[in-house]
Amino acid sequence: MLTAPFVLEYRYKRSCGPVLSRWLQGLAEGRIEGLRLASGRVLVPPREYDPDTGEDAGDDWVSVGPEGTVVSWTAGWALVRLDGADTALLHRALGPVESGQRVSVVWAEERRGHVEDIAGFR
């Protein structure tokens, strides 16, 4: 029987695109931004398209947070609606949390333009 080694791999890097790239750059600089849609809703994290209509989200960036309200939580994770946002961000809960609780962003000591620039919420 003949055999040959097989390795499944994808050797490429994915671009985040202009919207997520800007959002991640803001995190690296200690800033959280969202995109205001034509409807007035603010998406955090931002998306390139309105999830309800499929229309382009536009380029109306607004600052949000760094504090917010826990919408829901489970075992070390919290769904947090930051002040000024209409959607919630899922991230680590740094300590016990409960729905309705006010929390603040805890920034990572070293930031590099990644979602982990937010160490979590306390």
N, CA, C and O atoms as a GROMACS GRO file, in nm:
protein
  488
    1MET      N    1   0.084  -0.117   0.000
    1MET     CA    2   0.000   0.000   0.000
    1MET      C    3   0.090   0.124   0.000
    1MET      O    4   0.185   0.133   0.078
    2LEU      N    5   0.059   0.218  -0.086
    2LEU     CA    6   0.133   0.344  -0.093
    2LEU      C    7   0.069   0.446   0.000
    2LEU      O    8  -0.054   0.454   0.008
    3THR      N    9   0.149   0.524   0.070
    3THR     CA   10   0.098   0.631   0.155
    3THR      C   11   0.179   0.756   0.130
    3THR      O   12   0.292   0.750   0.082
    4ALA      N   13   0.121   0.866   0.164
    4ALA     CA   14   0.190   0.995   0.152
    4ALA      C   15   0.144   1.084   0.266
    4ALA      O   16   0.027   1.080   0.305
    5PRO      N   17   0.233   1.165   0.319
    5PRO     CA   18   0.192   1.254   0.428
    5PRO      C   19   0.095   1.361   0.375
    5PRO      O   20   0.104   1.404   0.260
    6PHE      N   21   0.006   1.401   0.461
    6PHE     CA   22  -0.090   1.506   0.424
    6PHE      C   23  -0.103   1.602   0.541
    6PHE      O   24  -0.130   1.560   0.654
    7VAL      N   25  -0.084   1.729   0.514
    7VAL     CA   26  -0.099   1.831   0.616
    7VAL      C   27  -0.200   1.933   0.565
    7VAL      O   28  -0.182   1.993   0.459
    8LEU      N   29  -0.307   1.952   0.641
    8LEU     CA   30  -0.408   2.051   0.604
    8LEU      C   31  -0.370   2.182   0.671
    8LEU      O   32  -0.364   2.190   0.794
    9GLU      N   33  -0.343   2.284   0.593
    9GLU     CA   34  -0.309   2.414   0.649
    9GLU      C   35  -0.349   2.524   0.554
    9GLU      O   36  -0.364   2.503   0.434
   10TYR      N   37  -0.365   2.641   0.610
   10TYR     CA   38  -0.401   2.759   0.532
   10TYR      C   39  -0.295   2.864   0.557
   10TYR      O   40  -0.292   2.924   0.664
   11ARG      N   41  -0.209   2.885   0.463
   11ARG     CA   42  -0.098   2.978   0.480
   11ARG      C   43  -0.135   3.115   0.424
   11ARG      O   44  -0.091   3.153   0.315
   12TYR      N   45  -0.213   3.186   0.497
   12TYR     CA   46  -0.247   3.323   0.458
   12TYR      C   47  -0.284   3.401   0.582
   12TYR      O   48  -0.313   3.344   0.687
   13LYS      N   49  -0.282   3.531   0.569
   13LYS     CA   50  -0.327   3.618   0.676
   13LYS      C   51  -0.452   3.688   0.627
   13LYS      O   52  -0.460   3.728   0.511
   14ARG      N   53  -0.547   3.702   0.715
   14ARG     CA   54  -0.673   3.768   0.680
   14ARG      C   55  -0.666   3.914   0.721
   14ARG      O   56  -0.622   3.948   0.830
   15SER      N   57  -0.710   3.999   0.633
   15SER     CA   58  -0.721   4.141   0.664
   15SER      C   59  -0.850   4.163   0.743
   15SER      O   60  -0.952   4.100   0.717
   16CYS      N   61  -0.843   4.252   0.840
   16CYS     CA   62  -0.962   4.283   0.918
   16CYS      C   63  -1.056   4.376   0.842
   16CYS      O   64  -1.172   4.390   0.880
   17GLY      N   65  -1.008   4.440   0.738
   17GLY     CA   66  -1.088   4.537   0.665
   17GLY      C   67  -1.087   4.672   0.734
   17GLY      O   68  -1.037   4.683   0.846
   18PRO      N   69  -1.140   4.773   0.670
   18PRO     CA   70  -1.130   4.909   0.724
   18PRO      C   71  -1.206   4.931   0.855
   18PRO      O   72  -1.160   5.008   0.939
   19VAL      N   73  -1.320   4.866   0.874
   19VAL     CA   74  -1.401   4.890   0.994
   19VAL      C   75  -1.336   4.826   1.116
   19VAL      O   76  -1.309   4.896   1.214
   20LEU      N   77  -1.310   4.696   1.112
   20LEU     CA   78  -1.248   4.632   1.229
   20LEU      C   79  -1.106   4.680   1.251
   20LEU      O   80  -1.061   4.687   1.366
   21SER      N   81  -1.034   4.714   1.144
   21SER     CA   82  -0.898   4.768   1.162
   21SER      C   83  -0.902   4.897   1.242
   21SER      O   84  -0.820   4.916   1.332
   22ARG      N   85  -0.996   4.986   1.210
   22ARG     CA   86  -1.006   5.111   1.286
   22ARG      C   87  -1.045   5.082   1.431
   22ARG      O   88  -0.989   5.144   1.522
   23TRP      N   89  -1.138   4.990   1.454
   23TRP     CA   90  -1.182   4.958   1.588
   23TRP      C   91  -1.066   4.902   1.670
   23TRP      O   92  -1.046   4.942   1.785
   24LEU      N   93  -0.990   4.810   1.611
   24LEU     CA   94  -0.877   4.750   1.681
   24LEU      C   95  -0.767   4.853   1.708
   24LEU      O   96  -0.703   4.849   1.812
   25GLN      N   97  -0.745   4.945   1.614
   25GLN     CA   98  -0.646   5.051   1.636
   25GLN      C   99  -0.689   5.138   1.754
   25GLN      O  100  -0.606   5.180   1.834
   26GLY      N  101  -0.818   5.165   1.764
   26GLY     CA  102  -0.869   5.240   1.878
   26GLY      C  103  -0.842   5.169   2.008
   26GLY      O  104  -0.803   5.232   2.107
   27LEU      N  105  -0.861   5.037   2.011
   27LEU     CA  106  -0.832   4.960   2.132
   27LEU      C  107  -0.684   4.973   2.168
   27LEU      O  108  -0.650   4.988   2.286
   28ALA      N  109  -0.597   4.967   2.069
   28ALA     CA  110  -0.453   4.981   2.094
   28ALA      C  111  -0.422   5.116   2.158
   28ALA      O  112  -0.326   5.129   2.234
   29GLU      N  113  -0.503   5.216   2.127
   29GLU     CA  114  -0.483   5.352   2.179
   29GLU      C  115  -0.567   5.378   2.305
   29GLU      O  116  -0.572   5.491   2.354
   30GLY      N  117  -0.633   5.274   2.356
   30GLY     CA  118  -0.713   5.289   2.478
   30GLY      C  119  -0.845   5.359   2.455
   30GLY      O  120  -0.896   5.428   2.544
   31ARG      N  121  -0.902   5.340   2.337
   31ARG     CA  122  -1.026   5.408   2.298
   31ARG      C  123  -1.123   5.303   2.243
   31ARG      O  124  -1.082   5.211   2.171
   32ILE      N  125  -1.251   5.316   2.276
   32ILE     CA  126  -1.353   5.227   2.220
   32ILE      C  127  -1.449   5.310   2.138
   32ILE      O  128  -1.506   5.408   2.187
   33GLU      N  129  -1.467   5.270   2.013
   33GLU     CA  130  -1.555   5.342   1.922
   33GLU      C  131  -1.661   5.247   1.867
   33GLU      O  132  -1.641   5.125   1.861
   34GLY      N  133  -1.772   5.303   1.828
   34GLY     CA  134  -1.876   5.228   1.760
   34GLY      C  135  -1.916   5.302   1.634
   34GLY      O  136  -1.876   5.417   1.614
   35LEU      N  137  -1.993   5.236   1.551
   35LEU     CA  138  -2.045   5.298   1.428
   35LEU      C  139  -2.192   5.330   1.445
   35LEU      O  140  -2.272   5.242   1.479
   36ARG      N  141  -2.228   5.456   1.420
   36ARG     CA  142  -2.369   5.496   1.425
   36ARG      C  143  -2.430   5.469   1.288
   36ARG      O  144  -2.382   5.520   1.186
   37LEU      N  145  -2.536   5.390   1.286
   37LEU     CA  146  -2.606   5.356   1.162
   37LEU      C  147  -2.702   5.467   1.122
   37LEU      O  148  -2.728   5.560   1.200
   38ALA      N  149  -2.756   5.458   1.003
   38ALA     CA  150  -2.855   5.556   0.956
   38ALA      C  151  -2.975   5.560   1.050
   38ALA      O  152  -3.039   5.664   1.064
   39SER      N  153  -3.008   5.447   1.114
   39SER     CA  154  -3.121   5.439   1.206
   39SER      C  155  -3.092   5.508   1.340
   39SER      O  156  -3.182   5.530   1.420
   40GLY      N  157  -2.963   5.542   1.363
   40GLY     CA  158  -2.923   5.603   1.489
   40GLY      C  159  -2.865   5.505   1.588
   40GLY      O  160  -2.803   5.546   1.687
   41ARG      N  161  -2.882   5.375   1.564
   41ARG     CA  162  -2.824   5.272   1.652
   41ARG      C  163  -2.672   5.275   1.642
   41ARG      O  164  -2.616   5.300   1.535
   42VAL      N  165  -2.605   5.248   1.754
   42VAL     CA  166  -2.458   5.243   1.757
   42VAL      C  167  -2.415   5.099   1.781
   42VAL      O  168  -2.452   5.037   1.881
   43LEU      N  169  -2.335   5.047   1.687
   43LEU     CA  170  -2.287   4.909   1.694
   43LEU      C  171  -2.149   4.902   1.758
   43LEU      O  172  -2.056   4.970   1.714
   44VAL      N  173  -2.136   4.819   1.861
   44VAL     CA  174  -2.008   4.789   1.924
   44VAL      C  175  -2.006   4.640   1.955
   44VAL      O  176  -2.091   4.595   2.032
   45PRO      N  177  -1.914   4.562   1.900
   45PRO     CA  178  -1.815   4.605   1.804
   45PRO      C  179  -1.882   4.644   1.672
   45PRO      O  180  -1.991   4.595   1.640
   46PRO      N  181  -1.817   4.730   1.595
   46PRO     CA  182  -1.876   4.777   1.470
   46PRO      C  183  -1.876   4.668   1.363
   46PRO      O  184  -1.796   4.574   1.368
   47ARG      N  185  -1.965   4.682   1.269
   47ARG     CA  186  -1.972   4.592   1.154
   47ARG      C  187  -1.977   4.676   1.028
   47ARG      O  188  -2.011   4.794   1.033
   48GLU      N  189  -1.943   4.616   0.916
   48GLU     CA  190  -1.943   4.691   0.790
   48GLU      C  191  -2.084   4.714   0.738
   48GLU      O  192  -2.106   4.805   0.658
   49TYR      N  193  -2.179   4.632   0.783
   49TYR     CA  194  -2.317   4.641   0.734
   49TYR      C  195  -2.414   4.643   0.849
   49TYR      O  196  -2.389   4.584   0.955
   50ASP      N  197  -2.526   4.711   0.830
   50ASP     CA  198  -2.634   4.712   0.928
   50ASP      C  199  -2.690   4.570   0.937
   50ASP      O  200  -2.736   4.516   0.835
   51PRO      N  201  -2.687   4.507   1.054
   51PRO     CA  202  -2.734   4.369   1.064
   51PRO      C  203  -2.884   4.353   1.039
   51PRO      O  204  -2.930   4.242   1.009
   52ASP      N  205  -2.960   4.461   1.050
   52ASP     CA  206  -3.105   4.452   1.027
   52ASP      C  207  -3.144   4.472   0.882
   52ASP      O  208  -3.237   4.409   0.832
   53THR      N  209  -3.072   4.561   0.812
   53THR     CA  210  -3.112   4.596   0.675
   53THR      C  211  -3.014   4.547   0.570
   53THR      O  212  -3.050   4.536   0.453
   54GLY      N  213  -2.890   4.517   0.610
   54GLY     CA  214  -2.788   4.477   0.514
   54GLY      C  215  -2.723   4.595   0.443
   54GLY      O  216  -2.634   4.576   0.360
   55GLU      N  217  -2.766   4.717   0.477
   55GLU     CA  218  -2.708   4.836   0.414
   55GLU      C  219  -2.570   4.865   0.471
   55GLU      O  220  -2.538   4.825   0.583
   56ASP      N  221  -2.489   4.934   0.393
   56ASP     CA  222  -2.357   4.976   0.438
   56ASP      C  223  -2.371   5.055   0.568
   56ASP      O  224  -2.459   5.140   0.580
   57ALA      N  225  -2.285   5.027   0.665
   57ALA     CA  226  -2.295   5.093   0.796
   57ALA      C  227  -2.251   5.239   0.792
   57ALA      O  228  -2.284   5.315   0.883
   58GLY      N  229  -2.180   5.279   0.690
   58GLY     CA  230  -2.136   5.417   0.679
   58GLY      C  231  -2.008   5.443   0.754
   58GLY      O  232  -1.930   5.351   0.779
   59ASP      N  233  -1.985   5.570   0.788
   59ASP     CA  234  -1.857   5.608   0.847
   59ASP      C  235  -1.877   5.710   0.961
   59ASP      O  236  -1.796   5.800   0.979
   60ASP      N  237  -1.986   5.694   1.037
   60ASP     CA  238  -2.016   5.785   1.147
   60ASP      C  239  -1.967   5.722   1.278
   60ASP      O  240  -2.044   5.658   1.350
   61TRP      N  241  -1.838   5.740   1.309
   61TRP     CA  242  -1.777   5.682   1.428
   61TRP      C  243  -1.807   5.767   1.551
   61TRP      O  244  -1.802   5.890   1.545
   62VAL      N  245  -1.837   5.699   1.663
   62VAL     CA  246  -1.862   5.769   1.789
   62VAL      C  247  -1.788   5.696   1.902
   62VAL      O  248  -1.772   5.574   1.898
   63SER      N  249  -1.744   5.772   2.001
   63SER     CA  250  -1.680   5.713   2.118
   63SER      C  251  -1.787   5.657   2.211
   63SER      O  252  -1.893   5.716   2.227
   64VAL      N  253  -1.758   5.543   2.271
   64VAL     CA  254  -1.848   5.481   2.368
   64VAL      C  255  -1.768   5.439   2.491
   64VAL      O  256  -1.645   5.442   2.492
   65GLY      N  257  -1.844   5.399   2.597
   65GLY     CA  258  -1.779   5.347   2.718
   65GLY      C  259  -1.688   5.450   2.781
   65GLY      O  260  -1.703   5.569   2.754
   66PRO      N  261  -1.596   5.409   2.864
   66PRO     CA  262  -1.546   5.274   2.893
   66PRO      C  263  -1.624   5.201   3.003
   66PRO      O  264  -1.579   5.098   3.053
   67GLU      N  265  -1.739   5.253   3.039
   67GLU     CA  266  -1.823   5.185   3.136
   67GLU      C  267  -1.948   5.137   3.066
   67GLU      O  268  -1.985   5.187   2.960
   68GLY      N  269  -2.014   5.039   3.128
   68GLY     CA  270  -2.135   4.987   3.070
   68GLY      C  271  -2.212   4.902   3.169
   68GLY      O  272  -2.179   4.896   3.287
   69THR      N  273  -2.315   4.835   3.117
   69THR     CA  274  -2.404   4.754   3.199
   69THR      C  275  -2.401   4.610   3.151
   69THR      O  276  -2.408   4.582   3.032
   70VAL      N  277  -2.391   4.517   3.247
   70VAL     CA  278  -2.395   4.374   3.215
   70VAL      C  279  -2.537   4.338   3.171
   70VAL      O  280  -2.633   4.355   3.247
   71VAL      N  281  -2.549   4.289   3.049
   71VAL     CA  282  -2.678   4.246   2.994
   71VAL      C  283  -2.705   4.102   3.034
   71VAL      O  284  -2.818   4.066   3.068
   72SER      N  285  -2.600   4.021   3.029
   72SER     CA  286  -2.610   3.880   3.064
   72SER      C  287  -2.469   3.831   3.097
   72SER      O  288  -2.372   3.900   3.068
   73TRP      N  289  -2.459   3.714   3.156
   73TRP     CA  290  -2.327   3.664   3.193
   73TRP      C  291  -2.332   3.513   3.210
   73TRP      O  292  -2.439   3.454   3.226
   74THR      N  293  -2.216   3.451   3.206
   74THR     CA  294  -2.201   3.309   3.235
   74THR      C  295  -2.055   3.278   3.263
   74THR      O  296  -1.968   3.326   3.192
   75ALA      N  297  -2.028   3.200   3.362
   75ALA     CA  298  -1.897   3.142   3.393
   75ALA      C  299  -1.776   3.220   3.341
   75ALA      O  300  -1.704   3.172   3.253
   76GLY      N  301  -1.755   3.337   3.393
   76GLY     CA  302  -1.637   3.413   3.357
   76GLY      C  303  -1.650   3.503   3.236
   76GLY      O  304  -1.553   3.568   3.198
   77TRP      N  305  -1.768   3.509   3.176
   77TRP     CA  306  -1.791   3.594   3.058
   77TRP      C  307  -1.908   3.686   3.086
   77TRP      O  308  -2.002   3.651   3.158
   78ALA      N  309  -1.902   3.806   3.027
   78ALA     CA  310  -2.011   3.902   3.042
   78ALA      C  311  -2.045   3.963   2.907
   78ALA      O  312  -1.957   3.990   2.826
   79LEU      N  313  -2.172   3.984   2.886
   79LEU     CA  314  -2.222   4.055   2.770
   79LEU      C  315  -2.250   4.196   2.819
   79LEU      O  316  -2.342   4.218   2.897
   80VAL      N  317  -2.170   4.293   2.772
   80VAL     CA  318  -2.173   4.429   2.827
   80VAL      C  319  -2.216   4.528   2.720
   80VAL      O  320  -2.158   4.534   2.612
   81ARG      N  321  -2.320   4.607   2.752
   81ARG     CA  322  -2.360   4.718   2.665
   81ARG      C  323  -2.291   4.842   2.718
   81ARG      O  324  -2.325   4.894   2.824
   82LEU      N  325  -2.192   4.889   2.642
   82LEU     CA  326  -2.116   5.006   2.684
   82LEU      C  327  -2.201   5.132   2.673
   82LEU      O  328  -2.290   5.139   2.589
   83ASP      N  329  -2.175   5.229   2.758
   83ASP     CA  330  -2.248   5.355   2.754
   83ASP      C  331  -2.234   5.416   2.615
   83ASP      O  332  -2.122   5.434   2.565
   84GLY      N  333  -2.346   5.449   2.554
   84GLY     CA  334  -2.347   5.508   2.421
   84GLY      C  335  -2.366   5.407   2.310
   84GLY      O  336  -2.380   5.445   2.194
   85ALA      N  337  -2.366   5.278   2.342
   85ALA     CA  338  -2.383   5.172   2.242
   85ALA      C  339  -2.523   5.112   2.253
   85ALA      O  340  -2.586   5.115   2.359
   86ASP      N  341  -2.571   5.057   2.141
   86ASP     CA  342  -2.700   4.990   2.141
   86ASP      C  343  -2.688   4.838   2.132
   86ASP      O  344  -2.787   4.766   2.146
   87THR      N  345  -2.567   4.789   2.110
   87THR     CA  346  -2.540   4.646   2.107
   87THR      C  347  -2.441   4.615   2.217
   87THR      O  348  -2.380   4.705   2.274
   88ALA      N  349  -2.425   4.487   2.248
   88ALA     CA  350  -2.339   4.447   2.358
   88ALA      C  351  -2.215   4.372   2.308
   88ALA      O  352  -2.216   4.310   2.201
   89LEU      N  353  -2.111   4.380   2.387
   89LEU     CA  354  -1.982   4.319   2.357
   89LEU      C  355  -1.959   4.204   2.455
   89LEU      O  356  -1.971   4.223   2.576
   90LEU      N  357  -1.927   4.086   2.404
   90LEU     CA  358  -1.896   3.971   2.489
   90LEU      C  359  -1.748   3.972   2.523
   90LEU      O  360  -1.663   3.978   2.434
   91HIS      N  361  -1.718   3.966   2.653
   91HIS     CA  362  -1.578   3.967   2.696
   91HIS      C  363  -1.566   3.907   2.835
   91HIS      O  364  -1.666   3.872   2.898
   92ARG      N  365  -1.442   3.895   2.882
   92ARG     CA  366  -1.416   3.836   3.014
   92ARG      C  367  -1.474   3.922   3.125
   92ARG      O  368  -1.472   4.045   3.121
   93ALA      N  369  -1.527   3.852   3.225
   93ALA     CA  370  -1.566   3.917   3.350
   93ALA      C  371  -1.454   3.892   3.449
   93ALA      O  372  -1.420   3.777   3.478
   94LEU      N  373  -1.397   3.998   3.500
   94LEU     CA  374  -1.286   3.987   3.595
   94LEU      C  375  -1.341   3.992   3.737
   94LEU      O  376  -1.327   4.092   3.807
   95GLY      N  377  -1.402   3.886   3.777
   95GLY     CA  378  -1.468   3.880   3.906
   95GLY      C  379  -1.615   3.853   3.887
   95GLY      O  380  -1.664   3.848   3.774
   96PRO      N  381  -1.686   3.836   3.997
   96PRO     CA  382  -1.829   3.805   3.988
   96PRO      C  383  -1.907   3.922   3.930
   96PRO      O  384  -1.881   4.038   3.962
   97VAL      N  385  -2.002   3.891   3.844
   97VAL     CA  386  -2.091   3.993   3.787
   97VAL      C  387  -2.234   3.940   3.791
   97VAL      O  388  -2.257   3.820   3.809
   98GLU      N  389  -2.327   4.031   3.774
   98GLU     CA  390  -2.468   3.992   3.760
   98GLU      C  391  -2.536   4.087   3.663
   98GLU      O  392  -2.489   4.199   3.642
   99SER      N  393  -2.644   4.043   3.606
   99SER     CA  394  -2.718   4.125   3.510
   99SER      C  395  -2.759   4.256   3.575
   99SER      O  396  -2.805   4.259   3.689
  100GLY      N  397  -2.743   4.365   3.501
  100GLY     CA  398  -2.778   4.497   3.551
  100GLY      C  399  -2.664   4.568   3.622
  100GLY      O  400  -2.672   4.688   3.648
  101GLN      N  401  -2.558   4.496   3.652
  101GLN     CA  402  -2.443   4.555   3.723
  101GLN      C  403  -2.366   4.649   3.631
  101GLN      O  404  -2.351   4.623   3.512
  102ARG      N  405  -2.316   4.758   3.688
  102ARG     CA  406  -2.230   4.852   3.616
  102ARG      C  407  -2.086   4.800   3.624
  102ARG      O  408  -2.040   4.759   3.731
  103VAL      N  409  -2.016   4.801   3.512
  103VAL     CA  410  -1.878   4.755   3.506
  103VAL      C  411  -1.795   4.855   3.426
  103VAL      O  412  -1.848   4.939   3.354
  104SER      N  413  -1.662   4.843   3.440
  104SER     CA  414  -1.568   4.928   3.367
  104SER      C  415  -1.467   4.842   3.295
  104SER      O  416  -1.435   4.731   3.338
  105VAL      N  417  -1.417   4.894   3.184
  105VAL     CA  418  -1.311   4.828   3.109
  105VAL      C  419  -1.184   4.825   3.194
  105VAL      O  420  -1.150   4.923   3.259
  106VAL      N  421  -1.116   4.712   3.191
  106VAL     CA  422  -0.981   4.702   3.246
  106VAL      C  423  -0.891   4.679   3.125
  106VAL      O  424  -0.902   4.577   3.056
  107TRP      N  425  -0.802   4.774   3.099
  107TRP     CA  426  -0.714   4.766   2.984
  107TRP      C  427  -0.595   4.674   3.012
  107TRP      O  428  -0.547   4.668   3.125
  108ALA      N  429  -0.550   4.604   2.910
  108ALA     CA  430  -0.429   4.523   2.920
  108ALA      C  431  -0.310   4.616   2.940
  108ALA      O  432  -0.311   4.730   2.892
  109GLU      N  433  -0.208   4.568   3.008
  109GLU     CA  434  -0.089   4.650   3.031
  109GLU      C  435  -0.021   4.685   2.900
  109GLU      O  436   0.022   4.799   2.881
  110GLU      N  437  -0.012   4.588   2.809
  110GLU     CA  438   0.045   4.613   2.677
  110GLU      C  439  -0.065   4.592   2.574
  110GLU      O  440  -0.129   4.488   2.570
  111ARG      N  441  -0.086   4.694   2.491
  111ARG     CA  442  -0.190   4.685   2.389
  111ARG      C  443  -0.126   4.675   2.251
  111ARG      O  444  -0.022   4.734   2.225
  112ARG      N  445  -0.193   4.598   2.163
  112ARG     CA  446  -0.136   4.572   2.031
  112ARG      C  447  -0.236   4.572   1.917
  112ARG      O  448  -0.207   4.524   1.808
  113GLY      N  449  -0.355   4.627   1.941
  113GLY     CA  450  -0.455   4.630   1.834
  113GLY      C  451  -0.528   4.497   1.821
  113GLY      O  452  -0.545   4.446   1.711
  114HIS      N  453  -0.570   4.441   1.934
  114HIS     CA  454  -0.637   4.311   1.940
  114HIS      C  455  -0.749   4.322   2.042
  114HIS      O  456  -0.743   4.405   2.133
  115VAL      N  457  -0.852   4.240   2.030
  115VAL     CA  458  -0.964   4.246   2.124
  115VAL      C  459  -0.916   4.221   2.267
  115VAL      O  460  -0.981   4.265   2.362
  116GLU      N  461  -0.804   4.152   2.284
  116GLU     CA  462  -0.750   4.130   2.417
  116GLU      C  463  -0.678   4.252   2.474
  116GLU      O  464  -0.621   4.246   2.583
  117ASP      N  465  -0.681   4.364   2.401
  117ASP     CA  466  -0.633   4.491   2.458
  117ASP      C  467  -0.727   4.530   2.573
  117ASP      O  468  -0.687   4.603   2.664
  118ILE      N  469  -0.850   4.482   2.567
  118ILE     CA  470  -0.939   4.490   2.681
  118ILE      C  471  -0.914   4.363   2.760
  118ILE      O  472  -0.946   4.253   2.714
  119ALA      N  473  -0.855   4.377   2.881
  119ALA     CA  474  -0.827   4.259   2.962
  119ALA      C  475  -0.958   4.197   3.011
  119ALA      O  476  -0.967   4.076   3.030
  120GLY      N  477  -1.059   4.279   3.030
  120GLY     CA  478  -1.189   4.232   3.075
  120GLY      C  479  -1.268   4.345   3.137
  120GLY      O  480  -1.233   4.463   3.122
  121PHE      N  481  -1.375   4.310   3.206
  121PHE     CA  482  -1.462   4.408   3.272
  121PHE      C  483  -1.470   4.378   3.420
  121PHE      O  484  -1.482   4.263   3.462
  122ARG      N  485  -1.463   4.484   3.501
  122ARG     CA  486  -1.474   4.471   3.646
  122ARG      C  487  -1.573   4.575   3.695
  122ARG      O  488  -1.599   4.584   3.815
   0.00000   0.00000   0.00000
